[in-house]
């Protein structure tokens, strides 16, 4: 299969050189690497070109999580599989891409995503997020699994995910002007069309964020607003089937040996996520100006965005 690699960038910073080096060490090299840069002020674009990669520059104001990646799909028209990777997701080991690509030997798999490990500077709560969401066991999902896993059946992260290009485009590709979760929405549509998704624990990247309590609230406000704005996701797959309570329990067990600060920080973080999500679900009853202040993506609220529906 011809493999394309797509990475959106904006001021990738000091880790960018390590990112490029990790890609150069891969045992399976992509036929094409496309960097879509949003007018970086640092050396991001220059280093990408010096490494021999294709560079496409867009206006910073035009960046959109779904539409920008959709642009990349159109540019990589000669690739059967397109891997989406973010600038802060560092490939771990030389076989990460090969392990992800191998999953497509199954003709029913349309999307595969890898395991995310915490960066060395990850705080204990950030490290637990990765442990909880990305276990060491691989598995695949079909639409039938929604009875057991609920919405988690459609989970996917474009920080490190590979897509069967033609299958994705047949279901509309990545949604544009979406608040967030273009990857989950695309995966959901593929599952509804009869395809399978795969979680590949052997394909690994280092990727984590040390979020503040305010950032946790804002992230989950956007998640709640997304679920209210795109009700078909919950209507089709159901809720998280007790994942929230399981997360709090496992986090408490993981953090209680670290002293008093991190267990308390974990509980406060869970409270911020829960309250943010509930406020987000009620966004239609809130002033638009308030929504902008509560959101991680304030620009999204300046335009009208009608809900989308899956391709039937």
Buried (B, 14 or more C-beta within 10 A) or exposed (E): EEBBBBBBBBBBBEBBEEBBEBBEEBEBBBBBBBBBBBBBEBBBBEBBEEBEBBBBEBEEEEBBBBBBBBBBBEBBEEBBBBBBBBBBBBBBBEBBBBBBBBBBEEEBBBBBBBBBBBBEEBBBBBBBBBBBBBEEEBEBBEBEBBEEBBBBBBBBBBBBBBBBBEBBBBBBBBBBBBBBBBBBBBBBBBBBBEBBBBBBBBBBBBBBBBBEBEBBBBBBBBBBBBBBBBEBBBEBBBEBBEBBEEBBEEBBEBBEEEEEEBBEBBBEBBBBBBBBBEBBBEBEEBEEEEBBEBBBBEEBBEEEBEEBEBEE
